[in-house]
Every structure is written in structure tokens, then in C-alpha cells.
Amino acid sequence: MNKLFRVLAAGALVASVSGCSLWSSNDEVEPNELVDFKSERSVDVVWSARVGSGLGKKYHQFAPASDGVRIYANDAEGTVAAFDLATGKKVWEVELETALGAGTGVGPASVVVVTESGLVIALDSSSGQELWRRQVSSEAVAPAQLNRDLVVVQLVNGKVTALDTTSGEHRWTYDSQVPSLSLRGTAAPIVAADVTFAGFASGKLAALTNSNGNMLWEQRIAEPQGRSELERMVDIDGRPLLANQMLYVSSYQGRLVAINPFDAQIQWARDSSSYRTPAAGFGNVYVVEANDHVQAYDASSSASVWSQPALENRTVSAPAVLGNNLVVGDVEGYLHFMSQVDGHFVARYRADSKGVVGDMLAINDVLYVLGNDGRLLALRLN
């Protein structure tokens, strides 16, 4: 049901589906059973904290964000909190008293969240004091991305809007064409000093100049195929990955592509279906496929290095690299730690009984995880 709901929750199709009567218990796809293995590492809790009342029931994929000193997170009902990165001590907490649709974005001096109604709210990162509010044209379900000058928000209506970091003043908007049917979600853009890279539901990736939002180049990552709108969905829902001066972009029912960010030339591409953000390490690119298989590809050639199929149907999160290992969360809240060398399991830990769906954050060999129930954990492998 989780897989199907993510697909059918999009725009026009939802309007034709009344309620949940179509889905009986017999239609639900049960997660694969957990496999037995001999643990090679132990998982220690460095600290644990609470963030409001959790992520809600709308399949929010909130993730923590950090500026290297503090870690920030929010819940679905408007609680935003900051914690000391090393100790987990709460630095501040604010109640915005409005539902939030996206996770936390962090810049050099501010924290930004976006409400379900498309209201962008900036807070001072050291105190939580509100700095400004600005209404944008639509809802955002991906966290805002910041540099020193801009707050860039990718909206569900296909637009990318840039606001001034200090004042919230509108700087520019780039408008892309939205297909009639798409997955429920958008990719967060990459905002560098001079350029923003954004992937769209059309299967295209665009590079936008930060000075005025004009398009520098556009490249098709996935080509829609098939007769039905469902078959032709090629959303880029995972954030592009910039590693070793190369962009790696995954798409649903499309391809995994390595692209030169300077000239938009595709270095390699291979068939793949994923709506998660890829990760990189050990010379590999790691992708969670739409069927929840975890795949490792050689970053320079796209050759398959290994595959881990044991997590099929477990609604696996985006991968994170932690030391020599790769980790993903799942719908039942388990974290699965795998060797980057060959993908075998080295440890397992249940972080949140209500599940882990948002991206995880690895900093200095510590993994930061925000569970669906609002539990924020700092974990270390020993």
C-alpha cells in the first residue's frame, strides 16, 4: 500500500479516487521479513531528543539539517527546535502554530521552514527568533536550500523560487512544465554559490544562475515511455548528488545519470527507477531502487558493484554513508547497516517503531536520524 499510495497520491488521479475503499487488506504489500545475519558492529546511542509530535500521517519526509554546530529539526504541526550537535542539549524551540509541509533548511545564520500553505518562515539559527515570512505560490514538500544570499524553494507546482536570505524579498522564479500526473514529492535543489541545480517531474535537470534565475542549461535525465500517464511518470524526486565534480541524478522509471555540471554532458547513464537521493563512497554511487533493492554502481563507469535485495517492499529511505558502511531506514523503523565493499549486513538497530522515511545525516561518523514519531537520535557504530 505504501508504494501504491505514493504513486496514486498525485494530483489528477487522486481526484478520481474516493476514500480508501479501493484498498483492502488483501491489496497491501507486506514488507519482506527481516533476514538473519551475524552482527559485526554494535550501535550505540550518543544522545536522544524529542521534536514535537512527529511527522504526521501525510508521508512527510522531514530530515534534520545541521550547520556544524547545531542540528535542527521540525515536526508536522509547527514545532522547530535546535540541539547541540555533540550533546543533544536543546538550544531553543519555537511553536509556529501552523502545519509544516517540508523539513528544515539551514544557512550560515538562519533556519527556514515552509508551511503547507506555502508560507516561507526564516528563523535566527542561534536563538529561534523569527526574521521574516514570505508567501510563495504553492506548497513545498522538500526543504528550502540556502547559501549566503538566497533561500531557494522548489514548489509542487513546478516552480523554483529564490528569496533574499536577509529580508525574504522575492529575487526570481523559474517555472517548469508539470506533467498531468506525477509522484507526490519534489527534489530539493542544490544551491551552490553561483548556480542552482534542480530536477523536475518532467524528468529534466536544469542549471539556473543564482543572479536572476535564468537557465544556463537543461538536460533530459529520463524519457517518458508507455501509453498511460502512469507508465510515463519519470519524476526526479531524489535530490541530485554532487560528488567529485560530478552530478549524479536518479529518476523514477528512468535512469541513473552521471552528468558534468559545467557543460551538461552526460558521462554515463543506465536504466534505473528510484525516487530517493543517491549517496557516494568508496568510488561507488549508491541508489535505493523503487523496489527497495539497494544498488552500488561504479561512479566512473556505472558498472554494477553489488546489489542487496533483502529489503524489498520495506519502503527504504535514501542511503547515507557512515564510515565504511552504508545505512538505510525502513517503514518499521529499522536501520540497516551494510558494508560499502559488498553490501552484506553488518548491524541493525530499531530507531523508531513508527518508521524512518526521511533522509538521514552523517557527520563525523555519527548518524543523525529523525523518526516518524519525532524522536531525534545520534548514533555511532562500534
Secondary structure by P-SEA (a helix, b strand, c coil): caaaaaaacccccccccccccccccccccccccbbbbbbcbbbbbcccccccccccccccbbbbbbcccccccccccccccccccccccccccccccccccccccccccbbbbbcccbbbbbcccccccccccccccccccbbbbbccccccccccccbbbbcccccccccbbbbbbbccccccbbbbbbbcccbbbbbccccbbbbbbccccccccccccccccccccccccccccccccccccbbbbbbcccccccccccccccccccbbbbcbbbbbcccbbbbbccccbbbbcccccccccccccccccccccbbbbcccbbbbbcccbbbbbbbcccccccccccccccccccbbbbcccbbbbbcccbbbbbbbcc
